[in-house]
Amino acid sequence: MGKQHIPVLLSEVLANLNPKPGESYLDLTAGYGGHAKEILDATQNYKDSVLVDRDINAVNVLKEQFNTIRIMNTDFYDAVLQLIECGNAFDLILADFGVSSPQLDIAERGFSFAKDGPLDMRMDQRQELTAATIINKWSERELAEIFERYGEEKPGRAKMLAREIVHARPIEGTKQLAEIIASKSKHSRVHPATRIFQAIRIVVNKELEEIEKTLPLLPKILKPGGRVAIITFHSLEDRLVKDYFKDASSYGEESELKILTKKPIVAESEELVINPRSRSAKLRVAERN
């Protein structure tokens, strides 16, 4: 499986969610259970808690680890819709929007350019759209648009990279794609393919669309006094969460949420040494009024 996933901002999540015995817990992106284990150890409420993940590999691990808990193999938006329909509500909700270490470390998943693998990037391997389709079939203009919008590349660079990729088709794997991007880039501390891979992954998995649709539904499955914690890994995600929390808390006594973290919480230097992938993580927490 590769390296086991190290949950980011674990102590900060525990401190701000403040799980208490008997509280119910919903993990919308349970992954390999790092956060869930610690929170459930505190609540000891397994029968009223739910773990969600769209990745079947993660779900199989969760089933081995938590054999008495309800586990849903679907995306978090669909899970929330199902839970609302069933009338479920929770004291604690967590969503960690990052890619897990096993996903990055297994070359066959195609998330990383550190190892050569197929252009896949699907979190849910049941879906049809893959990175290969985007890279080899989408138009130069479409590629430039997603590189600029979701990779936050400058317009000129986005267009140039899109042109180079179209000219290099067919592109077979992650290493070839990363090399094409690197060949047209200046040396930098961050690999020049990072933003492009981010953009493609976001589109393959409809990540921002899922977040944008899910956020307004969270108060419907959060009990009064319940807390919701959200971890993001890039500015596009964080902006959606920040803006939603601000809006949902701006109606005085009629507000659905109260913000508990005025500024996003980031990893301490000790965690950065142990888990460098936490360097871009931001945690925001709110409470249901």
VEXSERO-836618 format. One record per residue (C-alpha): residue number from 1; residue in three letters; y, z, x. Coordinates in Angstrom, 1 decimal, decimal comma. Layout:
<babas>
[baba NUM; "ALA"; [Y; Z; X]]
...
</babas>
This chain:
<babas>
[baba 1; "MET"; [0,0; 0,0; 0,0]]
[baba 2; "GLY"; [2,3; 0,5; 3,0]]
[baba 3; "LYS"; [4,7; 3,4; 3,2]]
[baba 4; "GLN"; [4,8; 5,8; 0,3]]
[baba 5; "HIS"; [8,1; 5,8; -1,5]]
[baba 6; "ILE"; [10,5; 8,6; -0,5]]
[baba 7; "PRO"; [12,7; 9,6; -3,5]]
[baba 8; "VAL"; [16,4; 9,3; -2,6]]
[baba 9; "LEU"; [18,9; 12,2; -3,3]]
[baba 10; "LEU"; [16,0; 14,4; -4,5]]
[baba 11; "SER"; [17,7; 17,7; -3,9]]
[baba 12; "GLU"; [20,9; 16,4; -5,5]]
[baba 13; "VAL"; [19,1; 15,1; -8,5]]
[baba 14; "LEU"; [17,4; 18,5; -9,0]]
[baba 15; "ALA"; [20,6; 20,4; -8,5]]
[baba 16; "ASN"; [22,5; 18,3; -11,1]]
[baba 17; "LEU"; [19,8; 17,7; -13,7]]
[baba 18; "ASN"; [18,9; 21,4; -13,3]]
[baba 19; "PRO"; [15,4; 21,1; -15,0]]
[baba 20; "LYS"; [14,3; 24,3; -16,8]]
[baba 21; "PRO"; [10,9; 25,3; -18,1]]
[baba 22; "GLY"; [9,9; 23,6; -21,3]]
[baba 23; "GLU"; [12,5; 20,8; -21,1]]
[baba 24; "SER"; [11,3; 17,3; -21,9]]
[baba 25; "TYR"; [11,8; 14,6; -19,3]]
[baba 26; "LEU"; [12,1; 10,8; -19,4]]
[baba 27; "ASP"; [11,9; 8,8; -16,2]]
[baba 28; "LEU"; [12,9; 5,2; -16,9]]
[baba 29; "THR"; [12,0; 4,0; -13,4]]
[baba 30; "ALA"; [9,3; 6,4; -12,3]]
[baba 31; "GLY"; [8,0; 4,2; -9,5]]
[baba 32; "TYR"; [5,5; 6,2; -7,4]]
[baba 33; "GLY"; [6,5; 9,6; -9,0]]
[baba 34; "GLY"; [8,6; 11,2; -6,3]]
[baba 35; "HIS"; [11,3; 12,5; -8,5]]
[baba 36; "ALA"; [9,0; 13,0; -11,5]]
[baba 37; "LYS"; [6,7; 15,3; -9,6]]
[baba 38; "GLU"; [9,5; 17,7; -8,6]]
[baba 39; "ILE"; [11,1; 17,7; -12,0]]
[baba 40; "LEU"; [7,8; 18,2; -13,9]]
[baba 41; "ASP"; [6,9; 21,0; -11,5]]
[baba 42; "ALA"; [10,1; 22,7; -12,7]]
[baba 43; "THR"; [9,7; 21,9; -16,5]]
[baba 44; "GLN"; [5,9; 22,2; -16,8]]
[baba 45; "ASN"; [6,4; 20,2; -20,0]]
[baba 46; "TYR"; [3,9; 17,3; -19,7]]
[baba 47; "LYS"; [3,1; 16,7; -23,3]]
[baba 48; "ASP"; [6,7; 15,8; -24,3]]
[baba 49; "SER"; [7,6; 13,8; -21,2]]
[baba 50; "VAL"; [7,4; 10,0; -20,6]]
[baba 51; "LEU"; [7,3; 8,0; -17,4]]
[baba 52; "VAL"; [8,2; 4,3; -17,4]]
[baba 53; "ASP"; [7,8; 1,5; -14,9]]
[baba 54; "ARG"; [7,5; -2,3; -15,2]]
[baba 55; "ASP"; [5,5; -2,6; -11,9]]
[baba 56; "ILE"; [1,8; -2,4; -12,6]]
[baba 57; "ASN"; [1,1; -1,2; -9,0]]
[baba 58; "ALA"; [3,4; 1,8; -9,6]]
[baba 59; "VAL"; [1,9; 2,4; -13,1]]
[baba 60; "ASN"; [-1,6; 2,6; -11,6]]
[baba 61; "VAL"; [-0,5; 5,2; -9,1]]
[baba 62; "LEU"; [1,3; 7,2; -11,8]]
[baba 63; "LYS"; [-1,8; 7,2; -14,0]]
[baba 64; "GLU"; [-3,8; 8,8; -11,1]]
[baba 65; "GLN"; [-1,1; 11,3; -10,4]]
[baba 66; "PHE"; [-0,1; 12,3; -14,0]]
[baba 67; "ASN"; [-3,2; 11,8; -16,1]]
[baba 68; "THR"; [-1,9; 13,8; -19,1]]
[baba 69; "ILE"; [1,5; 12,2; -19,4]]
[baba 70; "ARG"; [2,5; 9,2; -21,5]]
[baba 71; "ILE"; [3,1; 6,3; -19,2]]
[baba 72; "MET"; [4,7; 3,0; -20,4]]
[baba 73; "ASN"; [4,3; -0,2; -18,4]]
[baba 74; "THR"; [7,4; -2,1; -19,5]]
[baba 75; "ASP"; [11,1; -2,5; -18,4]]
[baba 76; "PHE"; [13,4; 0,4; -19,2]]
[baba 77; "TYR"; [15,4; -1,4; -21,9]]
[baba 78; "ASP"; [12,3; -2,2; -23,9]]
[baba 79; "ALA"; [11,0; 1,4; -23,3]]
[baba 80; "VAL"; [14,3; 2,9; -24,7]]
[baba 81; "LEU"; [14,1; 0,7; -27,8]]
[baba 82; "GLN"; [10,5; 1,8; -28,4]]
[baba 83; "LEU"; [11,4; 5,5; -27,9]]
[baba 84; "ILE"; [14,4; 5,2; -30,3]]
[baba 85; "GLU"; [12,2; 3,6; -32,9]]
[baba 86; "CYS"; [9,7; 6,5; -32,6]]
[baba 87; "GLY"; [12,5; 9,1; -32,9]]
[baba 88; "ASN"; [12,0; 10,5; -29,4]]
[baba 89; "ALA"; [14,7; 12,5; -27,6]]
[baba 90; "PHE"; [14,7; 14,2; -24,2]]
[baba 91; "ASP"; [16,4; 17,0; -22,4]]
[baba 92; "LEU"; [16,4; 15,2; -19,1]]
[baba 93; "ILE"; [16,7; 11,4; -18,3]]
[baba 94; "LEU"; [16,5; 9,8; -14,8]]
[baba 95; "ALA"; [17,0; 6,2; -13,9]]
[baba 96; "ASP"; [16,7; 5,2; -10,2]]
[baba 97; "PHE"; [17,6; 1,5; -10,0]]
[baba 98; "GLY"; [16,5; 1,0; -6,4]]
[baba 99; "VAL"; [13,5; -1,1; -5,1]]
[baba 100; "SER"; [10,7; 1,2; -4,0]]
[baba 101; "SER"; [9,5; 1,3; -0,4]]
[baba 102; "PRO"; [6,0; 0,0; -1,3]]
[baba 103; "GLN"; [7,7; -3,0; -3,0]]
[baba 104; "LEU"; [9,7; -3,7; 0,1]]
[baba 105; "ASP"; [6,9; -3,0; 2,5]]
[baba 106; "ILE"; [4,2; -5,2; 0,9]]
[baba 107; "ALA"; [5,0; -8,7; 2,2]]
[baba 108; "GLU"; [3,2; -10,4; -0,7]]
[baba 109; "ARG"; [5,8; -9,0; -3,2]]
[baba 110; "GLY"; [8,5; -11,1; -1,5]]
[baba 111; "PHE"; [11,3; -8,6; -1,7]]
[baba 112; "SER"; [12,0; -8,3; 2,0]]
[baba 113; "PHE"; [12,8; -10,6; 4,8]]
[baba 114; "ALA"; [11,4; -8,1; 7,4]]
[baba 115; "LYS"; [7,9; -9,6; 6,8]]
[baba 116; "ASP"; [7,1; -13,1; 5,8]]
[baba 117; "GLY"; [5,9; -13,4; 2,3]]
[baba 118; "PRO"; [6,1; -15,7; -0,8]]
[baba 119; "LEU"; [9,3; -16,1; -2,7]]
[baba 120; "ASP"; [8,4; -13,8; -5,5]]
[baba 121; "MET"; [10,6; -10,7; -6,1]]
[baba 122; "ARG"; [9,2; -9,9; -9,5]]
[baba 123; "MET"; [9,1; -6,2; -10,4]]
[baba 124; "ASP"; [6,9; -7,2; -13,4]]
[baba 125; "GLN"; [4,4; -9,7; -12,1]]
[baba 126; "ARG"; [3,6; -10,8; -15,7]]
[baba 127; "GLN"; [6,9; -12,6; -16,0]]
[baba 128; "GLU"; [7,2; -16,3; -15,1]]
[baba 129; "LEU"; [10,5; -16,6; -13,2]]
[baba 130; "THR"; [10,1; -16,0; -9,5]]
[baba 131; "ALA"; [12,5; -16,3; -6,5]]
[baba 132; "ALA"; [10,7; -19,6; -5,6]]
[baba 133; "THR"; [11,8; -21,2; -8,8]]
[baba 134; "ILE"; [15,4; -20,2; -8,2]]
[baba 135; "ILE"; [15,5; -21,3; -4,5]]
[baba 136; "ASN"; [13,6; -24,5; -5,0]]
[baba 137; "LYS"; [14,6; -25,7; -8,5]]
[baba 138; "TRP"; [18,0; -24,4; -9,4]]
[baba 139; "SER"; [21,1; -26,6; -8,7]]
[baba 140; "GLU"; [23,4; -26,1; -5,8]]
[baba 141; "ARG"; [26,1; -25,0; -8,2]]
[baba 142; "GLU"; [23,9; -22,4; -9,9]]
[baba 143; "LEU"; [22,9; -21,0; -6,5]]
[baba 144; "ALA"; [26,5; -20,7; -5,3]]
[baba 145; "GLU"; [27,4; -18,9; -8,6]]
[baba 146; "ILE"; [24,7; -16,3; -8,3]]
[baba 147; "PHE"; [25,4; -15,8; -4,5]]
[baba 148; "GLU"; [29,0; -15,2; -5,3]]
[baba 149; "ARG"; [28,5; -13,1; -8,5]]
[baba 150; "TYR"; [25,5; -11,0; -7,6]]
[baba 151; "GLY"; [25,5; -11,2; -3,8]]
[baba 152; "GLU"; [29,3; -10,7; -3,7]]
[baba 153; "GLU"; [29,6; -13,4; -1,1]]
[baba 154; "LYS"; [32,9; -15,2; -0,7]]
[baba 155; "PRO"; [33,1; -18,4; -2,6]]
[baba 156; "GLY"; [33,2; -20,7; 0,4]]
[baba 157; "ARG"; [30,3; -19,0; 2,0]]
[baba 158; "ALA"; [28,3; -19,0; -1,2]]
[baba 159; "LYS"; [28,8; -22,7; -1,6]]
[baba 160; "MET"; [27,9; -23,4; 2,0]]
[baba 161; "LEU"; [24,7; -21,4; 1,9]]
[baba 162; "ALA"; [23,7; -23,0; -1,4]]
[baba 163; "ARG"; [24,2; -26,4; 0,1]]
[baba 164; "GLU"; [22,0; -25,5; 3,2]]
[baba 165; "ILE"; [19,2; -24,1; 1,0]]
[baba 166; "VAL"; [19,1; -27,3; -1,2]]
[baba 167; "HIS"; [19,0; -29,5; 1,9]]
[baba 168; "ALA"; [16,2; -27,4; 3,4]]
[baba 169; "ARG"; [13,9; -27,7; 0,4]]
[baba 170; "PRO"; [11,0; -27,0; -0,1]]
[baba 171; "ILE"; [11,4; -23,5; 1,2]]
[baba 172; "GLU"; [8,0; -21,7; 1,3]]
[baba 173; "GLY"; [8,6; -18,1; 2,2]]
[baba 174; "THR"; [11,0; -15,2; 2,7]]
[baba 175; "LYS"; [11,2; -15,6; 6,5]]
[baba 176; "GLN"; [12,1; -19,3; 6,3]]
[baba 177; "LEU"; [14,9; -18,5; 3,7]]
[baba 178; "ALA"; [16,2; -15,7; 5,9]]
[baba 179; "GLU"; [16,3; -17,9; 9,0]]
[baba 180; "ILE"; [18,2; -20,6; 7,2]]
[baba 181; "ILE"; [20,8; -18,0; 6,1]]
[baba 182; "ALA"; [20,9; -16,4; 9,6]]
[baba 183; "SER"; [21,4; -19,8; 11,3]]
[baba 184; "LYS"; [24,7; -20,2; 9,4]]
[baba 185; "SER"; [25,9; -16,7; 9,9]]
[baba 186; "LYS"; [27,7; -14,6; 12,5]]
[baba 187; "HIS"; [25,8; -11,7; 14,1]]
[baba 188; "SER"; [26,4; -8,4; 12,2]]
[baba 189; "ARG"; [24,9; -5,0; 11,8]]
[baba 190; "VAL"; [23,6; -5,8; 8,4]]
[baba 191; "HIS"; [21,2; -8,8; 8,3]]
[baba 192; "PRO"; [23,1; -11,8; 6,8]]
[baba 193; "ALA"; [20,4; -12,5; 4,3]]
[baba 194; "THR"; [20,8; -9,1; 2,7]]
[baba 195; "ARG"; [23,3; -10,2; 0,0]]
[baba 196; "ILE"; [21,4; -13,4; -0,8]]
[baba 197; "PHE"; [18,1; -11,6; -1,3]]
[baba 198; "GLN"; [20,0; -9,0; -3,5]]
[baba 199; "ALA"; [21,4; -11,8; -5,6]]
[baba 200; "ILE"; [18,1; -13,5; -6,1]]
[baba 201; "ARG"; [16,3; -10,2; -6,9]]
[baba 202; "ILE"; [18,9; -9,3; -9,5]]
[baba 203; "VAL"; [18,5; -12,6; -11,3]]
[baba 204; "VAL"; [14,7; -12,7; -11,1]]
[baba 205; "ASN"; [14,5; -9,2; -12,7]]
[baba 206; "LYS"; [17,6; -9,4; -15,0]]
[baba 207; "GLU"; [18,7; -6,2; -13,4]]
[baba 208; "LEU"; [22,3; -6,0; -14,4]]
[baba 209; "GLU"; [21,6; -7,3; -17,9]]
[baba 210; "GLU"; [19,0; -4,6; -18,4]]
[baba 211; "ILE"; [21,3; -1,9; -17,2]]
[baba 212; "GLU"; [24,2; -3,1; -19,3]]
[baba 213; "LYS"; [22,1; -3,2; -22,5]]
[baba 214; "THR"; [20,4; 0,2; -21,8]]
[baba 215; "LEU"; [23,4; 2,4; -21,0]]
[baba 216; "PRO"; [24,9; 2,5; -24,5]]
[baba 217; "LEU"; [21,5; 3,5; -25,9]]
[baba 218; "LEU"; [21,0; 6,6; -23,7]]
[baba 219; "PRO"; [22,8; 9,1; -26,0]]
[baba 220; "LYS"; [20,4; 8,1; -28,8]]
[baba 221; "ILE"; [17,4; 9,5; -26,8]]
[baba 222; "LEU"; [19,3; 12,4; -25,2]]
[baba 223; "LYS"; [19,3; 15,8; -26,9]]
[baba 224; "PRO"; [22,6; 17,7; -27,3]]
[baba 225; "GLY"; [23,1; 19,5; -24,0]]
[baba 226; "GLY"; [20,7; 17,1; -22,3]]
[baba 227; "ARG"; [21,5; 15,6; -18,9]]
[baba 228; "VAL"; [21,2; 12,0; -17,7]]
[baba 229; "ALA"; [21,2; 11,1; -14,0]]
[baba 230; "ILE"; [21,5; 7,6; -12,7]]
[baba 231; "ILE"; [21,0; 6,4; -9,1]]
[baba 232; "THR"; [22,5; 3,0; -8,1]]
[baba 233; "PHE"; [22,3; 1,1; -4,9]]
[baba 234; "HIS"; [25,1; -1,4; -4,9]]
[baba 235; "SER"; [28,6; -1,7; -6,3]]
[baba 236; "LEU"; [27,7; -4,0; -9,2]]
[baba 237; "GLU"; [25,3; -1,4; -10,6]]
[baba 238; "ASP"; [27,5; 1,6; -9,9]]
[baba 239; "ARG"; [30,5; -0,1; -11,6]]
[baba 240; "LEU"; [28,5; -0,5; -14,8]]
[baba 241; "VAL"; [27,5; 3,2; -14,8]]
[baba 242; "LYS"; [30,9; 4,4; -13,8]]
[baba 243; "ASP"; [32,6; 2,4; -16,6]]
[baba 244; "TYR"; [30,1; 3,4; -19,2]]
[baba 245; "PHE"; [30,3; 7,1; -18,4]]
[baba 246; "LYS"; [34,1; 6,9; -18,4]]
[baba 247; "ASP"; [34,1; 5,1; -21,8]]
[baba 248; "ALA"; [31,5; 7,4; -23,4]]
[baba 249; "SER"; [33,4; 10,5; -22,3]]
[baba 250; "SER"; [36,9; 9,4; -23,3]]
[baba 251; "TYR"; [37,0; 10,3; -27,0]]
[baba 252; "GLY"; [37,7; 14,0; -26,7]]
[baba 253; "GLU"; [35,6; 16,1; -29,0]]
[baba 254; "GLU"; [34,1; 12,9; -30,4]]
[baba 255; "SER"; [32,8; 11,8; -27,0]]
[baba 256; "GLU"; [29,0; 11,3; -26,7]]
[baba 257; "LEU"; [28,9; 12,3; -23,0]]
[baba 258; "LYS"; [30,6; 14,7; -20,6]]
[baba 259; "ILE"; [30,7; 13,6; -17,0]]
[baba 260; "LEU"; [29,3; 16,2; -14,6]]
[baba 261; "THR"; [30,0; 14,3; -11,3]]
[baba 262; "LYS"; [33,6; 13,3; -11,0]]
[baba 263; "LYS"; [32,7; 11,3; -7,9]]
[baba 264; "PRO"; [29,4; 9,7; -7,1]]
[baba 265; "ILE"; [27,1; 11,9; -5,0]]
[baba 266; "VAL"; [25,8; 10,3; -1,8]]
[baba 267; "ALA"; [23,1; 11,2; 0,7]]
[baba 268; "GLU"; [23,8; 13,9; 3,4]]
[baba 269; "SER"; [23,4; 13,0; 7,1]]
[baba 270; "GLU"; [20,0; 14,8; 7,2]]
[baba 271; "GLU"; [18,5; 12,5; 4,5]]
[baba 272; "LEU"; [19,9; 9,4; 6,2]]
[baba 273; "VAL"; [17,9; 10,2; 9,3]]
[baba 274; "ILE"; [14,7; 10,6; 7,4]]
[baba 275; "ASN"; [15,3; 7,8; 4,9]]
[baba 276; "PRO"; [17,8; 5,2; 6,0]]
[baba 277; "ARG"; [17,3; 3,3; 2,7]]
[baba 278; "SER"; [19,3; 6,1; 1,0]]
[baba 279; "ARG"; [22,5; 5,1; 2,8]]
[baba 280; "SER"; [23,8; 3,0; -0,2]]
[baba 281; "ALA"; [22,5; 5,3; -3,0]]
[baba 282; "LYS"; [25,0; 6,8; -5,4]]
[baba 283; "LEU"; [24,2; 9,4; -8,1]]
[baba 284; "ARG"; [26,2; 10,0; -11,3]]
[baba 285; "VAL"; [25,3; 12,6; -13,9]]
[baba 286; "ALA"; [26,5; 13,2; -17,4]]
[baba 287; "GLU"; [25,7; 15,6; -20,3]]
[baba 288; "ARG"; [25,2; 14,9; -24,0]]
[baba 289; "ASN"; [27,8; 16,6; -26,2]]
</babas>
